[in-house]
Amino acid sequence: MLLKSIKVKDFRQFKGEQYVSFSVDPERNVTIIQGDNGAGKTSFAQAFRWCLYGETDFSNKTLLSMAVSDKMLPGDEKDVQVEICLVHNNIEYTVTRRQKYKKDNTNRISHVGRPKFVISYKTDDGNTEYIPEVETELKMKEILPADLSRYFFFDGEHIDSMAKEIKDGRSSDFAKAVRSLLGLNAFIAALEHLKGNGRSSVIGRYNESYNAGADETLSQLIKNINTNNDRLSAIDKRLEELEQQDAYANDKCQQLRIRIEKNQDSKELAEERNKIEKELAGLEITKKEKTGLLLKNFNAHAPRYFSKKMMKDALELLKTTEQLDKGIPDVTAKTIDYLLARGYCLCGHEIKIGDDAYIALNKLRDYIPPKSIGSLISDFSASCQDKTISTASFFDNFQDVIKFIREFDNNRNNLEDKLKKIKERLLGMENVGSLQQELSNFERDLRKNSDERDSLNQEKGVVQSNIEKDEEKRSSLAIGDKNNRKIETYRAYAEYMYNILKVQYDKKEAETREQLANAVNSIFKSIYNGGFSLSLDQKYNIILTADERIKANDDDTIETSTAQSISIIFAFISGVIKMAKENQGSDERLAQTEPYPLVMDAPLSAFDTKRIDTVCDVLPKIAEQVIIFIKDTDGNLAEENLGVRIGKRYTFTKKSGTEFETNIMEVG
């Protein structure tokens, strides 16, 4: 596939029709598209995927240019369109995707209906023919499958995840797509046609065609074979699912172990944080309790405490006063009058006018109420003494609480400072406990999958054995019926053809995989000279191996660095492109394939300066066509490393006074 041009109309920042023609010169096969950040390079790169597959990575899925939509009136309709001209298998195709947008009465822009996807091509006589609408998606899949397209249309930001997927081999579809690109698609299609899973293959249909007639034994054998074949297909499908689940779970386990190791200190810090938070909470509770007791104590004893000095002074003064001891508590002048009138004392002694008792009682009248306050003074003195004693500990208690409150602020500030520092350290860390639990869950899933896989493989062996036995019995019984003999013969031919083709395919696939592995490893070593090698397993998963000198200084674990990831993805893609390019002129019809371009958004920003020169030298030599979107700041870098290979150059410039409109201009 060779890209000739792309034309966008009202797509995102690109108002009106704007056009880019790509270099198809085999010697100057690099097209540079340059612009500042925000100028629309990524949007333009996304136009390829939208046109070919109807997909984008935009969070805002509205593709209509804002410069256009802002000027639309309610009810107006506008089309977004991207048109790509490409050459595939020496046929020139024009791929067009168009989406209609409409502004409603609330000024909201929304798409109208589904996008229109059209593929046309030029015939040998120069006329234009159109692929039927129901076949356009299939034709696009034939030109370049969507699953594999992102390895030829990609950006530097996603390069790490792409390298990891290739290294881990998460999808069987990926390996199948690679085999297709390497010219093995005809083999695969033939094998699938003859003996694919299910009853739609040639052999599957023959199995369905046997006529049991009145033979109950043959009827049961046919039923058993079909049932077991269905079960075999279900087992194979489930085993593939388990393999993908294991790849995902193993990847997660590896990530979690790294995160746990990285955040091991967070467990101790979290425990210290919890301890300090409990201390702070305890301090707050104690402060509230102490403050409550302080107020209660103050309300109860403060008035007595503050009058304590005056009461002490009063008691000192009253000590020197004679009246303090002359009064009789609760005896008043009325009591004296009553005794005198009665004529005898409380003790029964007779009282006569003029005797000593009479005179003493009249004297006593001078010291008791209402004539004297002597007894009141006595009561006052006793009350003062009680109140003075009750406030003896008031000040000490009050002082202790005040001291605690003062110290509370210091303690709280110190604890909060510690807590702040711990939280700052924890800010970039994760909870090891939750990570460990998550790791345990994935490890448990892996164990369950392993048990299920063992069980399925055992069952698969039994099912295959039963199928073989039943097919042997069916063959013996089928001889008695002319039609069944014919089917048995046809099925045997199909089995024979399948086995012969399978041997050829396995041989060709092994040779192709070895050639690809050598190509990938050679390119990898030219890009990343770090003591590592690449190889491929049977499922096209990449295996990174350390050279002996690296192993001598390291353990068996190889952690893929960013530089390695970048080199892996470029080596793999370049290897596939190189193989496809070499197969283009192959005499082996079953191994012919098509070369593919590389369309890269900001690839240079993902490399260190040490490897940019190597990458820029390798890619244009291997790829039939290279299209690179770069920042203005990388312009000199691109010119320095790609200058002699640059065939076309464009710049993206924001229109003055707006962030929503970009103009494309060819340079030179």
RABEL-V464410 format. One record per run of one state. SS is the DSSP state (H for helix, E for strand, L for the rest). FROM is the first residue (numbers start at 1). LEN is the number of residues. Records with the same first field share a line. If there is no record, write none. Layout:
SS = FROM-LEN ; FROM-LEN
This chain:
L = 1-1 ; 12-2 ; 22-8 ; 36-5 ; 54-10 ; 65-1 ; 70-7 ; 89-2 ; 104-5 ; 123-5 ; 131-2 ; 144-2 ; 150-3 ; 169-3 ; 196-6 ; 210-6 ; 263-2 ; 307-1 ; 320-3 ; 327-6 ; 343-1 ; 345-5 ; 351-5 ; 368-6 ; 391-3 ; 428-4 ; 479-3 ; 528-4 ; 537-5 ; 547-1 ; 552-10 ; 584-5 ; 592-6 ; 602-2 ; 607-2 ; 623-3 ; 655-7 ; 668-1
E = 2-10 ; 14-8 ; 30-6 ; 64-1 ; 77-12 ; 91-13 ; 109-14 ; 128-3 ; 153-3 ; 344-1 ; 350-1 ; 532-5 ; 542-5 ; 598-4 ; 626-6 ; 646-9 ; 662-6
H = 41-13 ; 66-4 ; 133-11 ; 146-4 ; 156-13 ; 172-24 ; 202-8 ; 216-47 ; 265-42 ; 308-12 ; 323-4 ; 333-10 ; 356-12 ; 374-17 ; 394-34 ; 432-47 ; 482-46 ; 548-4 ; 562-22 ; 589-3 ; 604-3 ; 609-14 ; 632-14
